[in-house]
Structure formats: C-alpha cells, structure tokens
Amino acid sequence: MARKGEKFECEECGMVVMVWDPCECDECDLICCDIPMCLVEEPKPKRKAKAKKKPAKKKAAKRKKAAAG
C-alpha cells in the first residue's frame, strides 16, 4: 500500500508521481509505460549538531581588576 508523500518513478520514461491521497488496497501498483513504477528512496536529511555556547571570557574582567587595583 502506498503512503501519502511517497514518490514513484518510471524506469522507462522517468516520470515521477507523488501519492497525495492513498487508497486502502492491500496491493496497489502504479503503472507507467506498461511496467510498475518504482518507489523513490529519498535520503533522510542530516541533523545539524547544535553549537555549544562558549562561556564568557574572563580575561577582560581580570584586566579591569588589575587596572583598578
């Protein structure tokens, strides 16, 4: 059964279709150029690592204390 959002491609002509409103059939083939269309496997997007916040620099505070003292 095809699911909403899945893409199928014809290996003969290259036409691509996307399932918008899936049927409830147990077996369902999408046919183009007299052959069943193949499910297009899309790569999963990579998650970006969250940037770690760097602690505030303490050098500026030390300089102020040294200048004042």
PDB file with SEQRES, HELIX, SHEET and CRYST1 records, atoms N, CA, C and O in Angstrom:
SEQRES   1 A   69  MET ALA ARG LYS GLY GLU LYS PHE GLU CYS GLU GLU CYS          
SEQRES   2 A   69  GLY MET VAL VAL MET VAL TRP ASP PRO CYS GLU CYS ASP          
SEQRES   3 A   69  GLU CYS ASP LEU ILE CYS CYS ASP ILE PRO MET CYS LEU          
SEQRES   4 A   69  VAL GLU GLU PRO LYS PRO LYS ARG LYS ALA LYS ALA LYS          
SEQRES   5 A   69  LYS LYS PRO ALA LYS LYS LYS ALA ALA LYS ARG LYS LYS          
SEQRES   6 A   69  ALA ALA ALA GLY                                              
HELIX    1 AA1 LYS A   59  ALA A   68  1                                  10    
SHEET    1 AA1 3 VAL A  16  MET A  18  0                                        
SHEET    2 AA1 3 LYS A   7  GLU A   9 -1                                        
SHEET    3 AA1 3 CYS A  38  LEU A  39 -1                                        
CRYST1    1.000    1.000    1.000  90.00  90.00  90.00 P 1           1          
ATOM      1  N   MET A   1       0.846  -1.180   0.000  1.00  0.00           N  
ATOM      2  CA  MET A   1       0.000   0.000   0.000  1.00  0.00           C  
ATOM      3  C   MET A   1       0.890   1.241   0.000  1.00  0.00           C  
ATOM      4  O   MET A   1       1.812   1.356   0.808  1.00  0.00           O  
ATOM      5  N   ALA A   2       0.613   2.137  -0.886  1.00  0.00           N  
ATOM      6  CA  ALA A   2       1.369   3.387  -0.975  1.00  0.00           C  
ATOM      7  C   ALA A   2       0.920   4.330   0.140  1.00  0.00           C  
ATOM      8  O   ALA A   2      -0.251   4.353   0.519  1.00  0.00           O  
ATOM      9  N   ARG A   3       1.870   5.102   0.656  1.00  0.00           N  
ATOM     10  CA  ARG A   3       1.581   6.050   1.732  1.00  0.00           C  
ATOM     11  C   ARG A   3       1.638   7.471   1.195  1.00  0.00           C  
ATOM     12  O   ARG A   3       2.302   7.743   0.195  1.00  0.00           O  
ATOM     13  N   LYS A   4       0.937   8.370   1.865  1.00  0.00           N  
ATOM     14  CA  LYS A   4       0.927   9.773   1.471  1.00  0.00           C  
ATOM     15  C   LYS A   4       2.350  10.324   1.498  1.00  0.00           C  
ATOM     16  O   LYS A   4       3.086  10.115   2.462  1.00  0.00           O  
ATOM     17  N   GLY A   5       2.729  11.024   0.438  1.00  0.00           N  
ATOM     18  CA  GLY A   5       4.040  11.643   0.350  1.00  0.00           C  
ATOM     19  C   GLY A   5       5.090  10.798  -0.348  1.00  0.00           C  
ATOM     20  O   GLY A   5       6.156  11.311  -0.691  1.00  0.00           O  
ATOM     21  N   GLU A   6       4.819   9.507  -0.570  1.00  0.00           N  
ATOM     22  CA  GLU A   6       5.792   8.658  -1.258  1.00  0.00           C  
ATOM     23  C   GLU A   6       5.861   9.044  -2.730  1.00  0.00           C  
ATOM     24  O   GLU A   6       4.864   9.453  -3.325  1.00  0.00           O  
ATOM     25  N   LYS A   7       7.065   8.906  -3.316  1.00  0.00           N  
ATOM     26  CA  LYS A   7       7.273   9.220  -4.729  1.00  0.00           C  
ATOM     27  C   LYS A   7       7.612   7.944  -5.476  1.00  0.00           C  
ATOM     28  O   LYS A   7       8.355   7.094  -4.984  1.00  0.00           O  
ATOM     29  N   PHE A   8       7.052   7.825  -6.675  1.00  0.00           N  
ATOM     30  CA  PHE A   8       7.307   6.688  -7.542  1.00  0.00           C  
ATOM     31  C   PHE A   8       7.817   7.201  -8.874  1.00  0.00           C  
ATOM     32  O   PHE A   8       7.368   8.233  -9.372  1.00  0.00           O  
ATOM     33  N   GLU A   9       8.784   6.450  -9.458  1.00  0.00           N  
ATOM     34  CA  GLU A   9       9.390   6.865 -10.724  1.00  0.00           C  
ATOM     35  C   GLU A   9       9.296   5.735 -11.741  1.00  0.00           C  
ATOM     36  O   GLU A   9       9.451   4.560 -11.407  1.00  0.00           O  
ATOM     37  N   CYS A  10       9.038   6.118 -12.987  1.00  0.00           N  
ATOM     38  CA  CYS A  10       9.019   5.161 -14.087  1.00  0.00           C  
ATOM     39  C   CYS A  10      10.452   4.969 -14.566  1.00  0.00           C  
ATOM     40  O   CYS A  10      11.130   5.940 -14.903  1.00  0.00           O  
ATOM     41  N   GLU A  11      10.911   3.736 -14.599  1.00  0.00           N  
ATOM     42  CA  GLU A  11      12.276   3.454 -15.051  1.00  0.00           C  
ATOM     43  C   GLU A  11      12.420   3.611 -16.561  1.00  0.00           C  
ATOM     44  O   GLU A  11      13.535   3.739 -17.065  1.00  0.00           O  
ATOM     45  N   GLU A  12      11.305   3.601 -17.285  1.00  0.00           N  
ATOM     46  CA  GLU A  12      11.335   3.711 -18.751  1.00  0.00           C  
ATOM     47  C   GLU A  12      11.425   5.168 -19.210  1.00  0.00           C  
ATOM     48  O   GLU A  12      12.305   5.517 -19.998  1.00  0.00           O  
ATOM     49  N   CYS A  13      10.519   6.016 -18.721  1.00  0.00           N  
ATOM     50  CA  CYS A  13      10.463   7.396 -19.217  1.00  0.00           C  
ATOM     51  C   CYS A  13      10.908   8.441 -18.187  1.00  0.00           C  
ATOM     52  O   CYS A  13      11.144   9.595 -18.545  1.00  0.00           O  
ATOM     53  N   GLY A  14      11.023   8.048 -16.918  1.00  0.00           N  
ATOM     54  CA  GLY A  14      11.496   8.965 -15.890  1.00  0.00           C  
ATOM     55  C   GLY A  14      10.424   9.797 -15.209  1.00  0.00           C  
ATOM     56  O   GLY A  14      10.743  10.638 -14.369  1.00  0.00           O  
ATOM     57  N   MET A  15       9.145   9.579 -15.555  1.00  0.00           N  
ATOM     58  CA  MET A  15       8.078  10.340 -14.919  1.00  0.00           C  
ATOM     59  C   MET A  15       8.043  10.009 -13.427  1.00  0.00           C  
ATOM     60  O   MET A  15       8.219   8.855 -13.037  1.00  0.00           O  
ATOM     61  N   VAL A  16       7.817  11.026 -12.599  1.00  0.00           N  
ATOM     62  CA  VAL A  16       7.747  10.853 -11.150  1.00  0.00           C  
ATOM     63  C   VAL A  16       6.367  11.298 -10.688  1.00  0.00           C  
ATOM     64  O   VAL A  16       5.874  12.350 -11.094  1.00  0.00           O  
ATOM     65  N   VAL A  17       5.749  10.488  -9.837  1.00  0.00           N  
ATOM     66  CA  VAL A  17       4.459  10.851  -9.242  1.00  0.00           C  
ATOM     67  C   VAL A  17       4.578  10.773  -7.729  1.00  0.00           C  
ATOM     68  O   VAL A  17       5.352   9.982  -7.190  1.00  0.00           O  
ATOM     69  N   MET A  18       3.787  11.618  -7.047  1.00  0.00           N  
ATOM     70  CA  MET A  18       3.765  11.603  -5.593  1.00  0.00           C  
ATOM     71  C   MET A  18       2.355  11.268  -5.138  1.00  0.00           C  
ATOM     72  O   MET A  18       1.378  11.783  -5.682  1.00  0.00           O  
ATOM     73  N   VAL A  19       2.253  10.400  -4.134  1.00  0.00           N  
ATOM     74  CA  VAL A  19       0.949   9.984  -3.609  1.00  0.00           C  
ATOM     75  C   VAL A  19       0.398  11.120  -2.747  1.00  0.00           C  
ATOM     76  O   VAL A  19       1.040  11.556  -1.791  1.00  0.00           O  
ATOM     77  N   TRP A  20      -0.776  11.581  -3.092  1.00  0.00           N  
ATOM     78  CA  TRP A  20      -1.417  12.663  -2.366  1.00  0.00           C  
ATOM     79  C   TRP A  20      -2.534  12.115  -1.490  1.00  0.00           C  
ATOM     80  O   TRP A  20      -2.670  12.507  -0.331  1.00  0.00           O  
ATOM     81  N   ASP A  21      -3.338  11.204  -2.047  1.00  0.00           N  
ATOM     82  CA  ASP A  21      -4.466  10.626  -1.321  1.00  0.00           C  
ATOM     83  C   ASP A  21      -4.409   9.113  -1.535  1.00  0.00           C  
ATOM     84  O   ASP A  21      -4.936   8.618  -2.531  1.00  0.00           O  
ATOM     85  N   PRO A  22      -3.775   8.365  -0.614  1.00  0.00           N  
ATOM     86  CA  PRO A  22      -3.580   6.926  -0.817  1.00  0.00           C  
ATOM     87  C   PRO A  22      -4.884   6.144  -0.750  1.00  0.00           C  
ATOM     88  O   PRO A  22      -5.839   6.546  -0.085  1.00  0.00           O  
ATOM     89  N   CYS A  23      -4.901   5.015  -1.458  1.00  0.00           N  
ATOM     90  CA  CYS A  23      -6.050   4.128  -1.412  1.00  0.00           C  
ATOM     91  C   CYS A  23      -5.854   3.145  -0.258  1.00  0.00           C  
ATOM     92  O   CYS A  23      -4.789   3.114   0.358  1.00  0.00           O  
ATOM     93  N   GLU A  24      -6.857   2.361   0.028  1.00  0.00           N  
ATOM     94  CA  GLU A  24      -6.801   1.391   1.125  1.00  0.00           C  
ATOM     95  C   GLU A  24      -6.574  -0.034   0.617  1.00  0.00           C  
ATOM     96  O   GLU A  24      -6.773  -0.990   1.366  1.00  0.00           O  
ATOM     97  N   CYS A  25      -6.166  -0.190  -0.630  1.00  0.00           N  
ATOM     98  CA  CYS A  25      -5.938  -1.513  -1.206  1.00  0.00           C  
ATOM     99  C   CYS A  25      -4.742  -2.198  -0.548  1.00  0.00           C  
ATOM    100  O   CYS A  25      -3.777  -1.539  -0.164  1.00  0.00           O  
ATOM    101  N   ASP A  26      -4.810  -3.528  -0.420  1.00  0.00           N  
ATOM    102  CA  ASP A  26      -3.672  -4.278   0.113  1.00  0.00           C  
ATOM    103  C   ASP A  26      -2.529  -4.276  -0.885  1.00  0.00           C  
ATOM    104  O   ASP A  26      -1.363  -4.166  -0.505  1.00  0.00           O  
ATOM    105  N   GLU A  27      -2.864  -4.399  -2.162  1.00  0.00           N  
ATOM    106  CA  GLU A  27      -1.852  -4.414  -3.208  1.00  0.00           C  
ATOM    107  C   GLU A  27      -2.229  -3.366  -4.238  1.00  0.00           C  
ATOM    108  O   GLU A  27      -3.325  -3.381  -4.797  1.00  0.00           O  
ATOM    109  N   CYS A  28      -1.306  -2.466  -4.474  1.00  0.00           N  
ATOM    110  CA  CYS A  28      -1.594  -1.377  -5.401  1.00  0.00           C  
ATOM    111  C   CYS A  28      -0.336  -1.086  -6.203  1.00  0.00           C  
ATOM    112  O   CYS A  28       0.702  -0.762  -5.626  1.00  0.00           O  
ATOM    113  N   ASP A  29      -0.411  -1.196  -7.532  1.00  0.00           N  
ATOM    114  CA  ASP A  29       0.725  -0.899  -8.392  1.00  0.00           C  
ATOM    115  C   ASP A  29       0.414   0.338  -9.215  1.00  0.00           C  
ATOM    116  O   ASP A  29      -0.683   0.485  -9.753  1.00  0.00           O  
ATOM    117  N   LEU A  30       1.386   1.216  -9.303  1.00  0.00           N  
ATOM    118  CA  LEU A  30       1.275   2.352 -10.204  1.00  0.00           C  
ATOM    119  C   LEU A  30       1.983   1.949 -11.487  1.00  0.00           C  
ATOM    120  O   LEU A  30       3.153   1.567 -11.460  1.00  0.00           O  
ATOM    121  N   ILE A  31       1.283   2.032 -12.604  1.00  0.00           N  
ATOM    122  CA  ILE A  31       1.798   1.546 -13.877  1.00  0.00           C  
ATOM    123  C   ILE A  31       2.046   2.722 -14.822  1.00  0.00           C  
ATOM    124  O   ILE A  31       1.207   3.612 -14.963  1.00  0.00           O  
ATOM    125  N   CYS A  32       3.211   2.706 -15.463  1.00  0.00           N  
ATOM    126  CA  CYS A  32       3.563   3.681 -16.493  1.00  0.00           C  
ATOM    127  C   CYS A  32       4.387   2.933 -17.533  1.00  0.00           C  
ATOM    128  O   CYS A  32       5.224   2.105 -17.173  1.00  0.00           O  
ATOM    129  N   CYS A  33       4.171   3.202 -18.792  1.00  0.00           N  
ATOM    130  CA  CYS A  33       4.884   2.535 -19.888  1.00  0.00           C  
ATOM    131  C   CYS A  33       4.750   1.009 -19.780  1.00  0.00           C  
ATOM    132  O   CYS A  33       5.674   0.271 -20.123  1.00  0.00           O  
ATOM    133  N   ASP A  34       3.604   0.555 -19.305  1.00  0.00           N  
ATOM    134  CA  ASP A  34       3.267  -0.866 -19.151  1.00  0.00           C  
ATOM    135  C   ASP A  34       4.156  -1.612 -18.152  1.00  0.00           C  
ATOM    136  O   ASP A  34       4.218  -2.841 -18.188  1.00  0.00           O  
ATOM    137  N   ILE A  35       4.844  -0.891 -17.261  1.00  0.00           N  
ATOM    138  CA  ILE A  35       5.620  -1.540 -16.202  1.00  0.00           C  
ATOM    139  C   ILE A  35       5.315  -0.855 -14.857  1.00  0.00           C  
ATOM    140  O   ILE A  35       4.996   0.334 -14.831  1.00  0.00           O  
ATOM    141  N   PRO A  36       5.409  -1.596 -13.747  1.00  0.00           N  
ATOM    142  CA  PRO A  36       5.165  -0.979 -12.428  1.00  0.00           C  
ATOM    143  C   PRO A  36       6.219   0.078 -12.115  1.00  0.00           C  
ATOM    144  O   PRO A  36       7.400  -0.097 -12.416  1.00  0.00           O  
ATOM    145  N   MET A  37       5.777   1.168 -11.511  1.00  0.00           N  
ATOM    146  CA  MET A  37       6.692   2.243 -11.126  1.00  0.00           C  
ATOM    147  C   MET A  37       7.422   1.852  -9.843  1.00  0.00           C  
ATOM    148  O   MET A  37       6.889   1.100  -9.026  1.00  0.00           O  
ATOM    149  N   CYS A  38       8.641   2.362  -9.666  1.00  0.00           N  
ATOM    150  CA  CYS A  38       9.479   2.028  -8.519  1.00  0.00           C  
ATOM    151  C   CYS A  38       9.411   3.140  -7.473  1.00  0.00           C  
ATOM    152  O   CYS A  38       9.369   4.325  -7.805  1.00  0.00           O  
ATOM    153  N   LEU A  39       9.401   2.733  -6.206  1.00  0.00           N  
ATOM    154  CA  LEU A  39       9.423   3.690  -5.115  1.00  0.00           C  
ATOM    155  C   LEU A  39      10.775   4.412  -5.094  1.00  0.00           C  
ATOM    156  O   LEU A  39      11.827   3.776  -5.168  1.00  0.00           O  
ATOM    157  N   VAL A  40      10.736   5.738  -4.991  1.00  0.00           N  
ATOM    158  CA  VAL A  40      11.955   6.540  -4.941  1.00  0.00           C  
ATOM    159  C   VAL A  40      12.379   6.646  -3.486  1.00  0.00           C  
ATOM    160  O   VAL A  40      11.632   7.154  -2.650  1.00  0.00           O  
ATOM    161  N   GLU A  41      13.577   6.167  -3.186  1.00  0.00           N  
ATOM    162  CA  GLU A  41      14.118   6.251  -1.828  1.00  0.00           C  
ATOM    163  C   GLU A  41      14.837   7.583  -1.691  1.00  0.00           C  
ATOM    164  O   GLU A  41      15.852   7.814  -2.347  1.00  0.00           O  
ATOM    165  N   GLU A  42      14.321   8.449  -0.848  1.00  0.00           N  
ATOM    166  CA  GLU A  42      14.955   9.745  -0.628  1.00  0.00           C  
ATOM    167  C   GLU A  42      15.835   9.667   0.605  1.00  0.00           C  
ATOM    168  O   GLU A  42      15.436   9.087   1.615  1.00  0.00           O  
ATOM    169  N   PRO A  43      17.021  10.241   0.536  1.00  0.00           N  
ATOM    170  CA  PRO A  43      17.898  10.226   1.709  1.00  0.00           C  
ATOM    171  C   PRO A  43      17.298  11.053   2.833  1.00  0.00           C  
ATOM    172  O   PRO A  43      16.689  12.096   2.598  1.00  0.00           O  
ATOM    173  N   LYS A  44      17.477  10.574   4.053  1.00  0.00           N  
ATOM    174  CA  LYS A  44      16.978  11.312   5.204  1.00  0.00           C  
ATOM    175  C   LYS A  44      17.876  12.521   5.437  1.00  0.00           C  
ATOM    176  O   LYS A  44      19.099  12.424   5.344  1.00  0.00           O  
ATOM    177  N   PRO A  45      17.265  13.652   5.740  1.00  0.00           N  
ATOM    178  CA  PRO A  45      18.095  14.839   5.978  1.00  0.00           C  
ATOM    179  C   PRO A  45      18.939  14.651   7.228  1.00  0.00           C  
ATOM    180  O   PRO A  45      18.483  14.101   8.231  1.00  0.00           O  
ATOM    181  N   LYS A  46      20.190  15.124   7.147  1.00  0.00           N  
ATOM    182  CA  LYS A  46      21.087  15.013   8.291  1.00  0.00           C  
ATOM    183  C   LYS A  46      20.753  16.111   9.290  1.00  0.00           C  
ATOM    184  O   LYS A  46      20.483  17.254   8.921  1.00  0.00           O  
ATOM    185  N   ARG A  47      20.776  15.738  10.551  1.00  0.00           N  
ATOM    186  CA  ARG A  47      20.536  16.722  11.594  1.00  0.00           C  
ATOM    187  C   ARG A  47      21.831  17.473  11.870  1.00  0.00           C  
ATOM    188  O   ARG A  47      22.909  16.886  11.956  1.00  0.00           O  
ATOM    189  N   LYS A  48      21.697  18.762  12.003  1.00  0.00           N  
ATOM    190  CA  LYS A  48      22.866  19.569  12.314  1.00  0.00           C  
ATOM    191  C   LYS A  48      23.097  19.530  13.816  1.00  0.00           C  
ATOM    192  O   LYS A  48      22.157  19.630  14.605  1.00  0.00           O  
ATOM    193  N   ALA A  49      24.345  19.384  14.194  1.00  0.00           N  
ATOM    194  CA  ALA A  49      24.691  19.384  15.610  1.00  0.00           C  
ATOM    195  C   ALA A  49      24.496  20.799  16.153  1.00  0.00           C  
ATOM    196  O   ALA A  49      24.851  21.788  15.512  1.00  0.00           O  
ATOM    197  N   LYS A  50      23.928  20.862  17.339  1.00  0.00           N  
ATOM    198  CA  LYS A  50      23.728  22.161  17.956  1.00  0.00           C  
ATOM    199  C   LYS A  50      25.074  22.711  18.416  1.00  0.00           C  
ATOM    200  O   LYS A  50      25.893  22.000  18.999  1.00  0.00           O  
ATOM    201  N   ALA A  51      25.274  23.971  18.141  1.00  0.00           N  
ATOM    202  CA  ALA A  51      26.523  24.611  18.544  1.00  0.00           C  
ATOM    203  C   ALA A  51      26.506  24.830  20.049  1.00  0.00           C  
ATOM    204  O   ALA A  51      25.523  25.316  20.608  1.00  0.00           O  
ATOM    205  N   LYS A  52      27.593  24.470  20.688  1.00  0.00           N  
ATOM    206  CA  LYS A  52      27.691  24.668  22.125  1.00  0.00           C  
ATOM    207  C   LYS A  52      28.056  26.123  22.383  1.00  0.00           C  
ATOM    208  O   LYS A  52      28.886  26.714  21.691  1.00  0.00           O  
ATOM    209  N   LYS A  53      27.414  26.674  23.392  1.00  0.00           N  
ATOM    210  CA  LYS A  53      27.722  28.049  23.757  1.00  0.00           C  
ATOM    211  C   LYS A  53      29.020  28.061  24.545  1.00  0.00           C  
ATOM    212  O   LYS A  53      29.212  27.279  25.477  1.00  0.00           O  
ATOM    213  N   LYS A  54      29.893  28.954  24.155  1.00  0.00           N  
ATOM    214  CA  LYS A  54      31.168  29.085  24.855  1.00  0.00           C  
ATOM    215  C   LYS A  54      30.972  29.991  26.066  1.00  0.00           C  
ATOM    216  O   LYS A  54      30.247  30.983  25.990  1.00  0.00           O  
ATOM    217  N   PRO A  55      31.607  29.658  27.167  1.00  0.00           N  
ATOM    218  CA  PRO A  55      31.475  30.527  28.338  1.00  0.00           C  
ATOM    219  C   PRO A  55      32.128  31.888  28.068  1.00  0.00           C  
ATOM    220  O   PRO A  55      33.063  31.996  27.273  1.00  0.00           O  
ATOM    221  N   ALA A  56      31.630  32.897  28.729  1.00  0.00           N  
ATOM    222  CA  ALA A  56      32.167  34.247  28.546  1.00  0.00           C  
ATOM    223  C   ALA A  56      33.631  34.277  28.945  1.00  0.00           C  
ATOM    224  O   ALA A  56      34.047  33.612  29.894  1.00  0.00           O  
ATOM    225  N   LYS A  57      34.388  35.042  28.220  1.00  0.00           N  
ATOM    226  CA  LYS A  57      35.817  35.133  28.508  1.00  0.00           C  
ATOM    227  C   LYS A  57      36.035  35.920  29.796  1.00  0.00           C  
ATOM    228  O   LYS A  57      35.402  36.951  30.020  1.00  0.00           O  
ATOM    229  N   LYS A  58      36.931  35.426  30.633  1.00  0.00           N  
ATOM    230  CA  LYS A  58      37.198  36.062  31.920  1.00  0.00           C  
ATOM    231  C   LYS A  58      38.413  36.977  31.870  1.00  0.00           C  
ATOM    232  O   LYS A  58      38.694  37.673  32.845  1.00  0.00           O  
ATOM    233  N   LYS A  59      39.131  36.993  30.766  1.00  0.00           N  
ATOM    234  CA  LYS A  59      40.338  37.806  30.664  1.00  0.00           C  
ATOM    235  C   LYS A  59      40.018  39.291  30.793  1.00  0.00           C  
ATOM    236  O   LYS A  59      40.761  40.031  31.438  1.00  0.00           O  
ATOM    237  N   ALA A  60      38.931  39.728  30.193  1.00  0.00           N  
ATOM    238  CA  ALA A  60      38.564  41.142  30.246  1.00  0.00           C  
ATOM    239  C   ALA A  60      38.272  41.551  31.684  1.00  0.00           C  
ATOM    240  O   ALA A  60      38.645  42.648  32.099  1.00  0.00           O  
ATOM    241  N   ALA A  61      37.617  40.694  32.444  1.00  0.00           N  
ATOM    242  CA  ALA A  61      37.308  41.005  33.834  1.00  0.00           C  
ATOM    243  C   ALA A  61      38.585  41.078  34.657  1.00  0.00           C  
ATOM    244  O   ALA A  61      38.701  41.936  35.532  1.00  0.00           O  
ATOM    245  N   LYS A  62      39.543  40.198  34.397  1.00  0.00           N  
ATOM    246  CA  LYS A  62      40.809  40.209  35.121  1.00  0.00           C  
ATOM    247  C   LYS A  62      41.595  41.474  34.820  1.00  0.00           C  
ATOM    248  O   LYS A  62      42.234  42.025  35.716  1.00  0.00           O  
ATOM    249  N   ARG A  63      41.563  41.938  33.598  1.00  0.00           N  
ATOM    250  CA  ARG A  63      42.275  43.159  33.209  1.00  0.00           C  
ATOM    251  C   ARG A  63      41.707  44.377  33.932  1.00  0.00           C  
ATOM    252  O   ARG A  63      42.447  45.256  34.376  1.00  0.00           O  
ATOM    253  N   LYS A  64      40.382  44.412  34.042  1.00  0.00           N  
ATOM    254  CA  LYS A  64      39.748  45.536  34.728  1.00  0.00           C  
ATOM    255  C   LYS A  64      40.134  45.565  36.199  1.00  0.00           C  
ATOM    256  O   LYS A  64      40.372  46.636  36.756  1.00  0.00           O  
ATOM    257  N   LYS A  65      40.199  44.402  36.830  1.00  0.00           N  
ATOM    258  CA  LYS A  65      40.578  44.313  38.244  1.00  0.00           C  
ATOM    259  C   LYS A  65      42.031  44.733  38.426  1.00  0.00           C  
ATOM    260  O   LYS A  65      42.359  45.425  39.390  1.00  0.00           O  
ATOM    261  N   ALA A  66      42.899  44.323  37.512  1.00  0.00           N  
ATOM    262  CA  ALA A  66      44.320  44.671  37.610  1.00  0.00           C  
ATOM    263  C   ALA A  66      44.529  46.174  37.402  1.00  0.00           C  
ATOM    264  O   ALA A  66      45.374  46.775  38.066  1.00  0.00           O  
ATOM    265  N   ALA A  67      43.783  46.775  36.503  1.00  0.00           N  
ATOM    266  CA  ALA A  67      43.907  48.207  36.235  1.00  0.00           C  
ATOM    267  C   ALA A  67      43.375  49.029  37.405  1.00  0.00           C  
ATOM    268  O   ALA A  67      43.917  50.091  37.713  1.00  0.00           O  
ATOM    269  N   ALA A  68      42.319  48.546  38.058  1.00  0.00           N  
ATOM    270  CA  ALA A  68      41.707  49.264  39.173  1.00  0.00           C  
ATOM    271  C   ALA A  68      42.542  49.101  40.440  1.00  0.00           C  
ATOM    272  O   ALA A  68      42.540  49.997  41.283  1.00  0.00           O  
ATOM    273  N   GLY A  69      43.247  47.998  40.599  1.00  0.00           N  
ATOM    274  CA  GLY A  69      43.934  47.682  41.853  1.00  0.00           C  
ATOM    275  C   GLY A  69      45.307  48.140  41.916  1.00  0.00           C  
ATOM    276  O   GLY A  69      45.983  47.929  42.923  1.00  0.00           O  
TER     277      GLY A  69                                                      
END                                                                             
